[in-house]
Amino acid sequence: FHSNVHLILKLLGFEILSEEPTNNGRIDAVIRFSDKIYIIEFKFDIHEDLSEDALKQIKDKEYALKFIVEKKQIFGIGVSFSSAVKNINGYIFEQLH
């Protein structure tokens, strides 16, 4: 699912980085705009919505710290995919900085 999201957004013209390294791990995806940065973490399960777990990982590992020097709004987005329905089964977002 992650590679499909990356490919679709790239084809639409978004500046997207996958597996962006930090000192606390790798960010699944980062989308950059002139005034905003979106940090995205993906989670997979058969039925359960793990979007809150994904957003918690973004905050716990302080992924936003890497981008604070850019003085842009930073948002975290947790996205959950269900392998049973083969689709997104939940998402949550929050402004981080």
C-alpha positions, 0 to 999 in steps of 0.5 A: 500500500505504501508504494502505491500511495507514493507512486500516485502522489508522485504522478500527481506532482507532489514532492514526496520522500519515502523512508526518510531517515531520522536519528530515531527511525525512518519516516514512511513518507514526507510531503513537502509544500512551500509552507507546510510539511506532512509527515505520514506513517502507515500501519497495516492490520486485518481489521483494526484501525491503527491510525492512532498508533501511527500518529503516536509513533510520529510524536513518540519518535519526534519525527517533526524535529528534523523539519523545525528549522524550515519554519513551516507548519508541520502536520502528522498523519497516521493512516491505517490500511486493512488487508481484509478490505484492501483499503484505508480503514482509518486516518487521523492528523494533528498539527505538530508544529 
